[in-house]
Structures are given as structure tokens and as C-alpha cells.
Amino acid sequence: MSANAQPDKSPAKIAGMFDAIAPRYDLLNGVLSGGLDRYWRRRAIRSLGLSGPETLLDVCTGTGDVALAAARTPRGARRVLAVDFAGAMLTRARQKSRSRGLDSRLHVVRGDAMSLPVAADAVDVAA
């Protein structure tokens, strides 16, 4: 690569990078944050003031930890749409949703944050 070459920032290239790290993503998140990732997720969900009937949109959901937290929190969102463009990350999110019995509340959708596959009036809150 020459000194003037720009890195490839295409959606496919970025999604491919996240697909490659998907099996280790949760571990890396915990290690690199010193465990603070769990704390900030709890605070983020609490700050939304969910009361139960909401539909929440989690953009760039990755392996779905924020979406899962919103779905399983007492009085959490009734319906959670988890959107990401990295297929391997979404596979992990689906596996976690199934293992926690949240499939009826958490819906995993492949899509790009720049062109969300959701109507604006279909959600109450975004994370």
C-alpha cells in the first residue's frame, strides 16, 4: 500500500471486519473495558426510562447486548429491533436471544445504519 492510499471504508469491508471478530467480540469488550461494558449498558438502559410498552431500536447492535438488556430488564421494552450489517454479529445476537428465551421480544434485522429498514414512527426510542 502506498503512503497516499486510503483505507477501504466501504460497508462491506467494515462488516467483514466485524464478522471476523464476532466469535471473540464479547470477550474483547469485557477485557478491553475492564468489565465496565456491563455497567455502562445498565446505565444506558436505565437512562431511557422504559416503562414497558415501548418499541426500542438498537442501531449497530453487534452481538445484541444492549438490545438484550432492554428486552430482559423488568419493565423493559415490549419489542426490541436489533439492527446491524455484520451477519456473524447478528448470528451471535440471535443465539443469545434464543438461549435467554427472548425471541418473542427481540427481533434481529440485518441492515445499514445509514438506511435503516424501519419507519421512523415504528419505534419509540433508539439506543
Buried (B, 14 or more C-beta within 10 A) or exposed (E): EEEEEEEEEEEEEEBBEBBEBBEEBBEEBEEEEEEEBEEEBEEEBEEBEBEEEBBBBBBBBBBBBBBBBBBBBEEBBBBBBBBBBBEBBBBBBBEBBEEBEBEEBBBBBBBBEEEBEBEEEEBBBBB
